[in-house]
Amino acid sequence: MPNIDEFLQRASDCLALSERSLVLRHKELFLRMAQTWLTLADQEFGSRSRLQDAVAGSESAPIERSGPSEVRGFSR
């Protein structure tokens, strides 16, 4: 059975990929994937405060958006 650190690592990996991506759609996709990993971790382990702490330490610079799409859970 996976532990919470595995979920958080996968979310962190997605955030890192988003930061390195040059294509806006790819950035948004990786951010949505990171959010999904965090949601799954929250559902599985119910550690909202630890998840928020983990995300707070990983937030990147704002992304310029060219369309109406928004990624829940990530602010600009």
N, CA, C and O atoms as a Tripos MOL2 file, in Angstrom:
@<TRIPOS>MOLECULE
protein
  304   303    76     0     0
PROTEIN
NO_CHARGES

@<TRIPOS>ATOM
      1 N           0.8470   -1.1830    0.0000 N.3       1 MET1
      2 CA          0.0000    0.0000    0.0000 C.3       1 MET1
      3 C           0.8950    1.2500    0.0000 C.2       1 MET1
      4 O           1.8330    1.3400    0.7920 O.2       1 MET1
      5 N           0.6060    2.2090   -0.8850 N.am      2 PRO2
      6 CA          1.4210    3.4270   -0.9450 C.3       2 PRO2
      7 C           1.2620    4.2620    0.3240 C.2       2 PRO2
      8 O           0.2250    4.2300    0.9860 O.2       2 PRO2
      9 N           2.3160    5.0090    0.6420 N.am      3 ASN3
     10 CA          2.2130    5.9150    1.7810 C.3       3 ASN3
     11 C           2.0510    7.3480    1.2860 C.2       3 ASN3
     12 O           2.1990    7.6130    0.0920 O.2       3 ASN3
     13 N           1.7540    8.2570    2.1790 N.am      4 ILE4
     14 CA          1.4660    9.6430    1.7870 C.3       4 ILE4
     15 C           2.6530   10.3050    1.1010 C.2       4 ILE4
     16 O           2.4750   11.1500    0.2240 O.2       4 ILE4
     17 N           3.8590    9.9230    1.4980 N.am      5 ASP5
     18 CA          5.0420   10.5280    0.8790 C.3       5 ASP5
     19 C           5.1320   10.2180   -0.6100 C.2       5 ASP5
     20 O           5.6170   11.0420   -1.3860 O.2       5 ASP5
     21 N           4.6710    9.0420   -1.0140 N.am      6 GLU6
     22 CA          4.6660    8.7060   -2.4390 C.3       6 GLU6
     23 C           3.6970    9.6080   -3.2100 C.2       6 GLU6
     24 O           4.0200   10.0730   -4.3030 O.2       6 GLU6
     25 N           2.5250    9.8520   -2.6500 N.am      7 PHE7
     26 CA          1.5480   10.7400   -3.2910 C.3       7 PHE7
     27 C           2.1140   12.1560   -3.3940 C.2       7 PHE7
     28 O           2.0080   12.8110   -4.4310 O.2       7 PHE7
     29 N           2.7160   12.6120   -2.2960 N.am      8 LEU8
     30 CA          3.2700   13.9660   -2.2790 C.3       8 LEU8
     31 C           4.4510   14.0900   -3.2320 C.2       8 LEU8
     32 O           4.6310   15.1360   -3.8560 O.2       8 LEU8
     33 N           5.2570   13.0400   -3.3550 N.am      9 GLN9
     34 CA          6.3810   13.0670   -4.2950 C.3       9 GLN9
     35 C           5.8880   13.1660   -5.7270 C.2       9 GLN9
     36 O           6.4410   13.9140   -6.5330 O.2       9 GLN9
     37 N           4.8450   12.4100   -6.0420 N.am     10 ARG10
     38 CA          4.2920   12.4770   -7.4030 C.3      10 ARG10
     39 C           3.7170   13.8720   -7.6950 C.2      10 ARG10
     40 O           3.8820   14.3940   -8.7970 O.2      10 ARG10
     41 N           3.0560   14.4590   -6.7230 N.am     11 ALA11
     42 CA          2.5450   15.8260   -6.8990 C.3      11 ALA11
     43 C           3.7020   16.7940   -7.0930 C.2      11 ALA11
     44 O           3.6410   17.6710   -7.9540 O.2      11 ALA11
     45 N           4.7470   16.6420   -6.3030 N.am     12 SER12
     46 CA          5.9240   17.4950   -6.4250 C.3      12 SER12
     47 C           6.5880   17.3330   -7.7940 C.2      12 SER12
     48 O           7.0210   18.3150   -8.3970 O.2      12 SER12
     49 N           6.6660   16.1030   -8.2770 N.am     13 ASP13
     50 CA          7.2310   15.8590   -9.6080 C.3      13 ASP13
     51 C           6.4160   16.5740  -10.6840 C.2      13 ASP13
     52 O           6.9820   17.1560  -11.6100 O.2      13 ASP13
     53 N           5.0980   16.5330  -10.5630 N.am     14 CYS14
     54 CA          4.2400   17.2200  -11.5340 C.3      14 CYS14
     55 C           4.4500   18.7290  -11.4890 C.2      14 CYS14
     56 O           4.4640   19.3880  -12.5290 O.2      14 CYS14
     57 N           4.6140   19.2780  -10.2810 N.am     15 LEU15
     58 CA          4.8790   20.7120  -10.1610 C.3      15 LEU15
     59 C           6.2060   21.0750  -10.8140 C.2      15 LEU15
     60 O           6.3080   22.0940  -11.4970 O.2      15 LEU15
     61 N           7.2180   20.2480  -10.6080 N.am     16 ALA16
     62 CA          8.5200   20.5030  -11.2180 C.3      16 ALA16
     63 C           8.4330   20.4490  -12.7410 C.2      16 ALA16
     64 O           9.0260   21.2820  -13.4260 O.2      16 ALA16
     65 N           7.6980   19.4750  -13.2700 N.am     17 LEU17
     66 CA          7.5130   19.3920  -14.7150 C.3      17 LEU17
     67 C           6.7820   20.6210  -15.2440 C.2      17 LEU17
     68 O           7.0990   21.1210  -16.3240 O.2      17 LEU17
     69 N           5.8130   21.1020  -14.4890 N.am     18 SER18
     70 CA          5.0830   22.3050  -14.8910 C.3      18 SER18
     71 C           6.0180   23.5070  -14.9620 C.2      18 SER18
     72 O           5.9490   24.3000  -15.9000 O.2      18 SER18
     73 N           6.8810   23.6370  -13.9800 N.am     19 GLU19
     74 CA          7.8170   24.7590  -13.9580 C.3      19 GLU19
     75 C           8.7740   24.7230  -15.1380 C.2      19 GLU19
     76 O           9.1630   25.7750  -15.6450 O.2      19 GLU19
     77 N           9.1590   23.5350  -15.5850 N.am     20 ARG20
     78 CA         10.1240   23.4040  -16.6790 C.3      20 ARG20
     79 C           9.4810   23.4670  -18.0590 C.2      20 ARG20
     80 O          10.1640   23.7100  -19.0530 O.2      20 ARG20
     81 N           8.1800   23.2510  -18.1220 N.am     21 SER21
     82 CA          7.4930   23.2110  -19.4070 C.3      21 SER21
     83 C           7.4420   24.5950  -20.0420 C.2      21 SER21
     84 O           7.2370   25.6030  -19.3650 O.2      21 SER21
     85 N           7.6300   24.6180  -21.3390 N.am     22 LEU22
     86 CA          7.5750   25.8770  -22.0930 C.3      22 LEU22
     87 C           6.2120   26.1100  -22.7370 C.2      22 LEU22
     88 O           5.9260   27.2130  -23.2040 O.2      22 LEU22
     89 N           5.3780   25.0890  -22.7630 N.am     23 VAL23
     90 CA          4.0640   25.1640  -23.4110 C.3      23 VAL23
     91 C           2.9910   25.3300  -22.3310 C.2      23 VAL23
     92 O           2.8890   24.5150  -21.4130 O.2      23 VAL23
     93 N           2.2040   26.3830  -22.4510 N.am     24 LEU24
     94 CA          1.1990   26.7020  -21.4430 C.3      24 LEU24
     95 C           0.2510   25.5330  -21.1860 C.2      24 LEU24
     96 O          -0.0480   25.2270  -20.0320 O.2      24 LEU24
     97 N          -0.2180   24.8890  -22.2270 N.am     25 ARG25
     98 CA         -1.1380   23.7600  -22.0410 C.3      25 ARG25
     99 C          -0.4830   22.6320  -21.2370 C.2      25 ARG25
    100 O          -1.1430   21.9630  -20.4420 O.2      25 ARG25
    101 N           0.8160   22.4300  -21.4510 N.am     26 HIS26
    102 CA          1.5310   21.4000  -20.6940 C.3      26 HIS26
    103 C           1.6600   21.8080  -19.2320 C.2      26 HIS26
    104 O           1.5040   20.9850  -18.3300 O.2      26 HIS26
    105 N           1.9470   23.0910  -19.0090 N.am     27 LYS27
    106 CA          2.0270   23.5910  -17.6270 C.3      27 LYS27
    107 C           0.7060   23.3310  -16.8950 C.2      27 LYS27
    108 O           0.6940   22.8330  -15.7690 O.2      27 LYS27
    109 N          -0.3910   23.6710  -17.5480 N.am     28 GLU28
    110 CA         -1.7090   23.4860  -16.9430 C.3      28 GLU28
    111 C          -2.0060   22.0080  -16.7080 C.2      28 GLU28
    112 O          -2.5780   21.6470  -15.6790 O.2      28 GLU28
    113 N          -1.6220   21.1570  -17.6500 N.am     29 LEU29
    114 CA         -1.8380   19.7200  -17.4880 C.3      29 LEU29
    115 C          -1.0750   19.1940  -16.2690 C.2      29 LEU29
    116 O          -1.6310   18.4530  -15.4590 O.2      29 LEU29
    117 N           0.1880   19.5750  -16.1410 N.am     30 PHE30
    118 CA          0.9770   19.1180  -15.0000 C.3      30 PHE30
    119 C           0.4300   19.6670  -13.6830 C.2      30 PHE30
    120 O           0.4700   18.9780  -12.6640 O.2      30 PHE30
    121 N          -0.0790   20.8960  -13.6940 N.am     31 LEU31
    122 CA         -0.6830   21.4470  -12.4770 C.3      31 LEU31
    123 C          -1.9480   20.6770  -12.0890 C.2      31 LEU31
    124 O          -2.1870   20.4070  -10.9130 O.2      31 LEU31
    125 N          -2.7510   20.3300  -13.0970 N.am     32 ARG32
    126 CA         -3.9520   19.5250  -12.8100 C.3      32 ARG32
    127 C          -3.5690   18.1450  -12.2820 C.2      32 ARG32
    128 O          -4.2280   17.6120  -11.3890 O.2      32 ARG32
    129 N          -2.5050   17.5710  -12.8350 N.am     33 MET33
    130 CA         -2.0400   16.2690  -12.3600 C.3      33 MET33
    131 C          -1.5630   16.3750  -10.9100 C.2      33 MET33
    132 O          -1.8450   15.4940  -10.0970 O.2      33 MET33
    133 N          -0.8440   17.4490  -10.5870 N.am     34 ALA34
    134 CA         -0.3820   17.6510   -9.2120 C.3      34 ALA34
    135 C          -1.5780   17.7850   -8.2760 C.2      34 ALA34
    136 O          -1.5920   17.1970   -7.1940 O.2      34 ALA34
    137 N          -2.5690   18.5520   -8.6860 N.am     35 GLN35
    138 CA         -3.7690   18.7240   -7.8690 C.3      35 GLN35
    139 C          -4.4710   17.3830   -7.6620 C.2      35 GLN35
    140 O          -4.9720   17.1070   -6.5720 O.2      35 GLN35
    141 N          -4.5090   16.5630   -8.6870 N.am     36 THR36
    142 CA         -5.1330   15.2500   -8.5730 C.3      36 THR36
    143 C          -4.3880   14.3860   -7.5640 C.2      36 THR36
    144 O          -5.0200   13.7160   -6.7470 O.2      36 THR36
    145 N          -3.0580   14.3850   -7.6030 N.am     37 TRP37
    146 CA         -2.2800   13.6160   -6.6240 C.3      37 TRP37
    147 C          -2.5470   14.1050   -5.2080 C.2      37 TRP37
    148 O          -2.6660   13.2990   -4.2850 O.2      37 TRP37
    149 N          -2.6420   15.4270   -5.0300 N.am     38 LEU38
    150 CA         -2.9140   15.9630   -3.6950 C.3      38 LEU38
    151 C          -4.3230   15.5980   -3.2310 C.2      38 LEU38
    152 O          -4.5370   15.2950   -2.0570 O.2      38 LEU38
    153 N          -5.2760   15.6280   -4.1510 N.am     39 THR39
    154 CA         -6.6450   15.2410   -3.8080 C.3      39 THR39
    155 C          -6.7030   13.7730   -3.4150 C.2      39 THR39
    156 O          -7.3550   13.4080   -2.4370 O.2      39 THR39
    157 N          -6.0150   12.9330   -4.1840 N.am     40 LEU40
    158 CA         -5.9760   11.5090   -3.8580 C.3      40 LEU40
    159 C          -5.3250   11.2830   -2.4970 C.2      40 LEU40
    160 O          -5.8000   10.4630   -1.7110 O.2      40 LEU40
    161 N          -4.2510   11.9990   -2.2180 N.am     41 ALA41
    162 CA         -3.5850   11.8660   -0.9190 C.3      41 ALA41
    163 C          -4.5240   12.2900    0.2040 C.2      41 ALA41
    164 O          -4.5890   11.6430    1.2500 O.2      41 ALA41
    165 N          -5.2470   13.3760   -0.0200 N.am     42 ASP42
    166 CA         -6.1820   13.8530    0.9940 C.3      42 ASP42
    167 C          -7.3010   12.8350    1.2190 C.2      42 ASP42
    168 O          -7.6900   12.5800    2.3590 O.2      42 ASP42
    169 N          -7.8120   12.2580    0.1460 N.am     43 GLN43
    170 CA         -8.8720   11.2610    0.2710 C.3      43 GLN43
    171 C          -8.3700   10.0070    0.9750 C.2      43 GLN43
    172 O          -9.0790    9.4100    1.7860 O.2      43 GLN43
    173 N          -7.1550    9.6200    0.6620 N.am     44 GLU44
    174 CA         -6.6130    8.3830    1.2140 C.3      44 GLU44
    175 C          -6.1440    8.5370    2.6590 C.2      44 GLU44
    176 O          -6.3220    7.6330    3.4750 O.2      44 GLU44
    177 N          -5.5400    9.6930    2.9710 N.am     45 PHE45
    178 CA         -4.8980    9.8600    4.2690 C.3      45 PHE45
    179 C          -5.5330   10.9290    5.1460 C.2      45 PHE45
    180 O          -5.3080   10.9480    6.3560 O.2      45 PHE45
    181 N          -6.3310   11.8280    4.5470 N.am     46 GLY46
    182 CA         -7.0220   12.8560    5.3180 C.3      46 GLY46
    183 C          -6.0960   13.8070    6.0460 C.2      46 GLY46
    184 O          -6.4140   14.2630    7.1440 O.2      46 GLY46
    185 N          -4.9670   14.1070    5.4580 N.am     47 SER47
    186 CA         -3.9770   14.9900    6.0940 C.3      47 SER47
    187 C          -3.9720   16.3550    5.4290 C.2      47 SER47
    188 O          -2.9620   16.7600    4.8540 O.2      47 SER47
    189 N          -5.0530   17.0460    5.4980 N.am     48 ARG48
    190 CA         -5.1690   18.3340    4.8130 C.3      48 ARG48
    191 C          -4.0540   19.2980    5.2210 C.2      48 ARG48
    192 O          -3.4580   19.9310    4.3500 O.2      48 ARG48
    193 N          -3.7560   19.4290    6.5040 N.am     49 SER49
    194 CA         -2.7520   20.4000    6.9290 C.3      49 SER49
    195 C          -1.3690   20.0330    6.4070 C.2      49 SER49
    196 O          -0.6170   20.9180    6.0000 O.2      49 SER49
    197 N          -1.0140   18.7480    6.4090 N.am     50 ARG50
    198 CA          0.2950   18.3450    5.9030 C.3      50 ARG50
    199 C           0.3720   18.5660    4.3970 C.2      50 ARG50
    200 O           1.4130   18.9730    3.8830 O.2      50 ARG50
    201 N          -0.7260   18.3010    3.6860 N.am     51 LEU51
    202 CA         -0.7540   18.5320    2.2540 C.3      51 LEU51
    203 C          -0.5770   20.0140    1.9450 C.2      51 LEU51
    204 O           0.1700   20.3780    1.0380 O.2      51 LEU51
    205 N          -1.2590   20.8560    2.6920 N.am     52 GLN52
    206 CA         -1.1410   22.2940    2.4580 C.3      52 GLN52
    207 C           0.2740   22.7730    2.7370 C.2      52 GLN52
    208 O           0.7930   23.6130    2.0020 O.2      52 GLN52
    209 N           0.9080   22.2580    3.7820 N.am     53 ASP53
    210 CA          2.2890   22.6130    4.0790 C.3      53 ASP53
    211 C           3.2140   22.1870    2.9470 C.2      53 ASP53
    212 O           4.1240   22.9230    2.5660 O.2      53 ASP53
    213 N           2.9720   20.9880    2.4120 N.am     54 ALA54
    214 CA          3.8100   20.4790    1.3300 C.3      54 ALA54
    215 C           3.6700   21.3330    0.0760 C.2      54 ALA54
    216 O           4.6560   21.6280   -0.5980 O.2      54 ALA54
    217 N           2.4340   21.7280   -0.2300 N.am     55 VAL55
    218 CA          2.2020   22.5550   -1.4170 C.3      55 VAL55
    219 C           2.7620   23.9560   -1.2120 C.2      55 VAL55
    220 O           3.3360   24.5210   -2.1430 O.2      55 VAL55
    221 N           2.6160   24.5240   -0.0410 N.am     56 ALA56
    222 CA          3.0880   25.8820    0.2280 C.3      56 ALA56
    223 C           4.5820   25.9930   -0.0150 C.2      56 ALA56
    224 O           5.0560   27.0410   -0.4530 O.2      56 ALA56
    225 N           5.3250   24.9510    0.2560 N.am     57 GLY57
    226 CA          6.7550   24.9730    0.0390 C.3      57 GLY57
    227 C           7.1500   24.7360   -1.3980 C.2      57 GLY57
    228 O           8.3260   24.8620   -1.7370 O.2      57 GLY57
    229 N           6.1880   24.3910   -2.2660 N.am     58 SER58
    230 CA          6.5010   24.0340   -3.6500 C.3      58 SER58
    231 C           5.9010   24.9850   -4.6740 C.2      58 SER58
    232 O           6.1040   24.7970   -5.8730 O.2      58 SER58
    233 N           5.1760   25.9880   -4.2390 N.am     59 GLU59
    234 CA          4.4910   26.8460   -5.2090 C.3      59 GLU59
    235 C           5.4990   27.6050   -6.0580 C.2      59 GLU59
    236 O           6.5260   28.0770   -5.5720 O.2      59 GLU59
    237 N           5.1780   27.7070   -7.3200 N.am     60 SER60
    238 CA          6.0630   28.3740   -8.2670 C.3      60 SER60
    239 C           5.5160   29.7430   -8.6300 C.2      60 SER60
    240 O           4.4700   30.1740   -8.1460 O.2      60 SER60
    241 N           6.2560   30.4040   -9.4930 N.am     61 ALA61
    242 CA          5.8480   31.7270   -9.9610 C.3      61 ALA61
    243 C           4.5340   31.6160  -10.7290 C.2      61 ALA61
    244 O           4.2120   30.5480  -11.2510 O.2      61 ALA61
    245 N           3.7740   32.7060  -10.8050 N.am     62 PRO62
    246 CA          2.4920   32.6840  -11.5240 C.3      62 PRO62
    247 C           2.6710   32.3170  -12.9910 C.2      62 PRO62
    248 O           3.7120   32.5890  -13.5880 O.2      62 PRO62
    249 N           1.6660   31.7110  -13.5490 N.am     63 ILE63
    250 CA          1.6530   31.3390  -14.9610 C.3      63 ILE63
    251 C           0.6920   32.2590  -15.6820 C.2      63 ILE63
    252 O          -0.4390   32.4610  -15.2410 O.2      63 ILE63
    253 N           1.1440   32.8100  -16.7840 N.am     64 GLU64
    254 CA          0.2590   33.6330  -17.5930 C.3      64 GLU64
    255 C          -0.7100   32.7240  -18.3270 C.2      64 GLU64
    256 O          -0.2970   31.7380  -18.9370 O.2      64 GLU64
    257 N          -1.9690   33.0390  -18.2730 N.am     65 ARG65
    258 CA         -2.9850   32.2210  -18.9160 C.3      65 ARG65
    259 C          -3.5020   32.9520  -20.1540 C.2      65 ARG65
    260 O          -3.7150   34.1650  -20.1440 O.2      65 ARG65
    261 N          -3.6950   32.1770  -21.2180 N.am     66 SER66
    262 CA         -4.1560   32.7910  -22.4500 C.3      66 SER66
    263 C          -5.6170   32.5030  -22.7390 C.2      66 SER66
    264 O          -6.1620   33.0000  -23.7240 O.2      66 SER66
    265 N          -6.2560   31.7120  -21.8980 N.am     67 GLY67
    266 CA         -7.6380   31.3470  -22.1580 C.3      67 GLY67
    267 C          -8.4350   31.2860  -20.8860 C.2      67 GLY67
    268 O          -7.9500   31.6780  -19.8250 O.2      67 GLY67
    269 N          -9.6530   30.8000  -20.9790 N.am     68 PRO68
    270 CA        -10.5430   30.7780  -19.8220 C.3      68 PRO68
    271 C         -10.2680   29.6340  -18.8420 C.2      68 PRO68
    272 O         -10.8810   29.5770  -17.7760 O.2      68 PRO68
    273 N          -9.3520   28.7220  -19.1920 N.am     69 SER69
    274 CA         -9.1550   27.5740  -18.3070 C.3      69 SER69
    275 C          -8.4800   27.9980  -17.0120 C.2      69 SER69
    276 O          -7.6030   28.8610  -16.9990 O.2      69 SER69
    277 N          -8.9000   27.3850  -15.9490 N.am     70 GLU70
    278 CA         -8.3380   27.6410  -14.6210 C.3      70 GLU70
    279 C          -8.0060   26.3050  -13.9910 C.2      70 GLU70
    280 O          -8.6660   25.3000  -14.2590 O.2      70 GLU70
    281 N          -6.9970   26.2970  -13.1650 N.am     71 VAL71
    282 CA         -6.6200   25.0940  -12.4480 C.3      71 VAL71
    283 C          -7.0230   25.2950  -10.9970 C.2      71 VAL71
    284 O          -6.5220   26.1950  -10.3240 O.2      71 VAL71
    285 N          -7.9310   24.4520  -10.5200 N.am     72 ARG72
    286 CA         -8.4110   24.5930   -9.1500 C.3      72 ARG72
    287 C          -7.2860   24.3500   -8.1640 C.2      72 ARG72
    288 O          -6.4450   23.4710   -8.3540 O.2      72 ARG72
    289 N          -7.2900   25.1500   -7.1040 N.am     73 GLY73
    290 CA         -6.3310   24.9290   -6.0310 C.3      73 GLY73
    291 C          -5.0130   25.6390   -6.2080 C.2      73 GLY73
    292 O          -4.1830   25.6340   -5.2990 O.2      73 GLY73
    293 N          -4.8040   26.2440   -7.3440 N.am     74 PHE74
    294 CA         -3.5740   26.9810   -7.5950 C.3      74 PHE74
    295 C          -3.9280   28.4070   -7.9800 C.2      74 PHE74
    296 O          -4.6970   28.6350   -8.9140 O.2      74 PHE74
    297 N          -3.3710   29.3520   -7.2630 N.am     75 SER75
    298 CA         -3.6780   30.7370   -7.5640 C.3      75 SER75
    299 C          -2.5740   31.3460   -8.4020 C.2      75 SER75
    300 O          -1.4440   30.8580   -8.4210 O.2      75 SER75
    301 N          -2.9170   32.4210   -9.0960 N.am     76 ARG76
    302 CA         -1.9240   33.1080   -9.9130 C.3      76 ARG76
    303 C          -1.2950   34.2220   -9.1410 C.2      76 ARG76
    304 O          -0.4280   34.9220   -9.6640 O.2      76 ARG76
@<TRIPOS>BOND
     1     1     2 1
     2     2     3 1
     3     3     4 2
     4     3     5 am
     5     5     6 1
     6     6     7 1
     7     7     8 2
     8     7     9 am
     9     9    10 1
    10    10    11 1
    11    11    12 2
    12    11    13 am
    13    13    14 1
    14    14    15 1
    15    15    16 2
    16    15    17 am
    17    17    18 1
    18    18    19 1
    19    19    20 2
    20    19    21 am
    21    21    22 1
    22    22    23 1
    23    23    24 2
    24    23    25 am
    25    25    26 1
    26    26    27 1
    27    27    28 2
    28    27    29 am
    29    29    30 1
    30    30    31 1
    31    31    32 2
    32    31    33 am
    33    33    34 1
    34    34    35 1
    35    35    36 2
    36    35    37 am
    37    37    38 1
    38    38    39 1
    39    39    40 2
    40    39    41 am
    41    41    42 1
    42    42    43 1
    43    43    44 2
    44    43    45 am
    45    45    46 1
    46    46    47 1
    47    47    48 2
    48    47    49 am
    49    49    50 1
    50    50    51 1
    51    51    52 2
    52    51    53 am
    53    53    54 1
    54    54    55 1
    55    55    56 2
    56    55    57 am
    57    57    58 1
    58    58    59 1
    59    59    60 2
    60    59    61 am
    61    61    62 1
    62    62    63 1
    63    63    64 2
    64    63    65 am
    65    65    66 1
    66    66    67 1
    67    67    68 2
    68    67    69 am
    69    69    70 1
    70    70    71 1
    71    71    72 2
    72    71    73 am
    73    73    74 1
    74    74    75 1
    75    75    76 2
    76    75    77 am
    77    77    78 1
    78    78    79 1
    79    79    80 2
    80    79    81 am
    81    81    82 1
    82    82    83 1
    83    83    84 2
    84    83    85 am
    85    85    86 1
    86    86    87 1
    87    87    88 2
    88    87    89 am
    89    89    90 1
    90    90    91 1
    91    91    92 2
    92    91    93 am
    93    93    94 1
    94    94    95 1
    95    95    96 2
    96    95    97 am
    97    97    98 1
    98    98    99 1
    99    99   100 2
   100    99   101 am
   101   101   102 1
   102   102   103 1
   103   103   104 2
   104   103   105 am
   105   105   106 1
   106   106   107 1
   107   107   108 2
   108   107   109 am
   109   109   110 1
   110   110   111 1
   111   111   112 2
   112   111   113 am
   113   113   114 1
   114   114   115 1
   115   115   116 2
   116   115   117 am
   117   117   118 1
   118   118   119 1
   119   119   120 2
   120   119   121 am
   121   121   122 1
   122   122   123 1
   123   123   124 2
   124   123   125 am
   125   125   126 1
   126   126   127 1
   127   127   128 2
   128   127   129 am
   129   129   130 1
   130   130   131 1
   131   131   132 2
   132   131   133 am
   133   133   134 1
   134   134   135 1
   135   135   136 2
   136   135   137 am
   137   137   138 1
   138   138   139 1
   139   139   140 2
   140   139   141 am
   141   141   142 1
   142   142   143 1
   143   143   144 2
   144   143   145 am
   145   145   146 1
   146   146   147 1
   147   147   148 2
   148   147   149 am
   149   149   150 1
   150   150   151 1
   151   151   152 2
   152   151   153 am
   153   153   154 1
   154   154   155 1
   155   155   156 2
   156   155   157 am
   157   157   158 1
   158   158   159 1
   159   159   160 2
   160   159   161 am
   161   161   162 1
   162   162   163 1
   163   163   164 2
   164   163   165 am
   165   165   166 1
   166   166   167 1
   167   167   168 2
   168   167   169 am
   169   169   170 1
   170   170   171 1
   171   171   172 2
   172   171   173 am
   173   173   174 1
   174   174   175 1
   175   175   176 2
   176   175   177 am
   177   177   178 1
   178   178   179 1
   179   179   180 2
   180   179   181 am
   181   181   182 1
   182   182   183 1
   183   183   184 2
   184   183   185 am
   185   185   186 1
   186   186   187 1
   187   187   188 2
   188   187   189 am
   189   189   190 1
   190   190   191 1
   191   191   192 2
   192   191   193 am
   193   193   194 1
   194   194   195 1
   195   195   196 2
   196   195   197 am
   197   197   198 1
   198   198   199 1
   199   199   200 2
   200   199   201 am
   201   201   202 1
   202   202   203 1
   203   203   204 2
   204   203   205 am
   205   205   206 1
   206   206   207 1
   207   207   208 2
   208   207   209 am
   209   209   210 1
   210   210   211 1
   211   211   212 2
   212   211   213 am
   213   213   214 1
   214   214   215 1
   215   215   216 2
   216   215   217 am
   217   217   218 1
   218   218   219 1
   219   219   220 2
   220   219   221 am
   221   221   222 1
   222   222   223 1
   223   223   224 2
   224   223   225 am
   225   225   226 1
   226   226   227 1
   227   227   228 2
   228   227   229 am
   229   229   230 1
   230   230   231 1
   231   231   232 2
   232   231   233 am
   233   233   234 1
   234   234   235 1
   235   235   236 2
   236   235   237 am
   237   237   238 1
   238   238   239 1
   239   239   240 2
   240   239   241 am
   241   241   242 1
   242   242   243 1
   243   243   244 2
   244   243   245 am
   245   245   246 1
   246   246   247 1
   247   247   248 2
   248   247   249 am
   249   249   250 1
   250   250   251 1
   251   251   252 2
   252   251   253 am
   253   253   254 1
   254   254   255 1
   255   255   256 2
   256   255   257 am
   257   257   258 1
   258   258   259 1
   259   259   260 2
   260   259   261 am
   261   261   262 1
   262   262   263 1
   263   263   264 2
   264   263   265 am
   265   265   266 1
   266   266   267 1
   267   267   268 2
   268   267   269 am
   269   269   270 1
   270   270   271 1
   271   271   272 2
   272   271   273 am
   273   273   274 1
   274   274   275 1
   275   275   276 2
   276   275   277 am
   277   277   278 1
   278   278   279 1
   279   279   280 2
   280   279   281 am
   281   281   282 1
   282   282   283 1
   283   283   284 2
   284   283   285 am
   285   285   286 1
   286   286   287 1
   287   287   288 2
   288   287   289 am
   289   289   290 1
   290   290   291 1
   291   291   292 2
   292   291   293 am
   293   293   294 1
   294   294   295 1
   295   295   296 2
   296   295   297 am
   297   297   298 1
   298   298   299 1
   299   299   300 2
   300   299   301 am
   301   301   302 1
   302   302   303 1
   303   303   304 2
@<TRIPOS>SUBSTRUCTURE
     1 MET1         2 RESIDUE 1 A MET
     2 PRO2         6 RESIDUE 1 A PRO
     3 ASN3        10 RESIDUE 1 A ASN
     4 ILE4        14 RESIDUE 1 A ILE
     5 ASP5        18 RESIDUE 1 A ASP
     6 GLU6        22 RESIDUE 1 A GLU
     7 PHE7        26 RESIDUE 1 A PHE
     8 LEU8        30 RESIDUE 1 A LEU
     9 GLN9        34 RESIDUE 1 A GLN
    10 ARG10       38 RESIDUE 1 A ARG
    11 ALA11       42 RESIDUE 1 A ALA
    12 SER12       46 RESIDUE 1 A SER
    13 ASP13       50 RESIDUE 1 A ASP
    14 CYS14       54 RESIDUE 1 A CYS
    15 LEU15       58 RESIDUE 1 A LEU
    16 ALA16       62 RESIDUE 1 A ALA
    17 LEU17       66 RESIDUE 1 A LEU
    18 SER18       70 RESIDUE 1 A SER
    19 GLU19       74 RESIDUE 1 A GLU
    20 ARG20       78 RESIDUE 1 A ARG
    21 SER21       82 RESIDUE 1 A SER
    22 LEU22       86 RESIDUE 1 A LEU
    23 VAL23       90 RESIDUE 1 A VAL
    24 LEU24       94 RESIDUE 1 A LEU
    25 ARG25       98 RESIDUE 1 A ARG
    26 HIS26      102 RESIDUE 1 A HIS
    27 LYS27      106 RESIDUE 1 A LYS
    28 GLU28      110 RESIDUE 1 A GLU
    29 LEU29      114 RESIDUE 1 A LEU
    30 PHE30      118 RESIDUE 1 A PHE
    31 LEU31      122 RESIDUE 1 A LEU
    32 ARG32      126 RESIDUE 1 A ARG
    33 MET33      130 RESIDUE 1 A MET
    34 ALA34      134 RESIDUE 1 A ALA
    35 GLN35      138 RESIDUE 1 A GLN
    36 THR36      142 RESIDUE 1 A THR
    37 TRP37      146 RESIDUE 1 A TRP
    38 LEU38      150 RESIDUE 1 A LEU
    39 THR39      154 RESIDUE 1 A THR
    40 LEU40      158 RESIDUE 1 A LEU
    41 ALA41      162 RESIDUE 1 A ALA
    42 ASP42      166 RESIDUE 1 A ASP
    43 GLN43      170 RESIDUE 1 A GLN
    44 GLU44      174 RESIDUE 1 A GLU
    45 PHE45      178 RESIDUE 1 A PHE
    46 GLY46      182 RESIDUE 1 A GLY
    47 SER47      186 RESIDUE 1 A SER
    48 ARG48      190 RESIDUE 1 A ARG
    49 SER49      194 RESIDUE 1 A SER
    50 ARG50      198 RESIDUE 1 A ARG
    51 LEU51      202 RESIDUE 1 A LEU
    52 GLN52      206 RESIDUE 1 A GLN
    53 ASP53      210 RESIDUE 1 A ASP
    54 ALA54      214 RESIDUE 1 A ALA
    55 VAL55      218 RESIDUE 1 A VAL
    56 ALA56      222 RESIDUE 1 A ALA
    57 GLY57      226 RESIDUE 1 A GLY
    58 SER58      230 RESIDUE 1 A SER
    59 GLU59      234 RESIDUE 1 A GLU
    60 SER60      238 RESIDUE 1 A SER
    61 ALA61      242 RESIDUE 1 A ALA
    62 PRO62      246 RESIDUE 1 A PRO
    63 ILE63      250 RESIDUE 1 A ILE
    64 GLU64      254 RESIDUE 1 A GLU
    65 ARG65      258 RESIDUE 1 A ARG
    66 SER66      262 RESIDUE 1 A SER
    67 GLY67      266 RESIDUE 1 A GLY
    68 PRO68      270 RESIDUE 1 A PRO
    69 SER69      274 RESIDUE 1 A SER
    70 GLU70      278 RESIDUE 1 A GLU
    71 VAL71      282 RESIDUE 1 A VAL
    72 ARG72      286 RESIDUE 1 A ARG
    73 GLY73      290 RESIDUE 1 A GLY
    74 PHE74      294 RESIDUE 1 A PHE
    75 SER75      298 RESIDUE 1 A SER
    76 ARG76      302 RESIDUE 1 A ARG
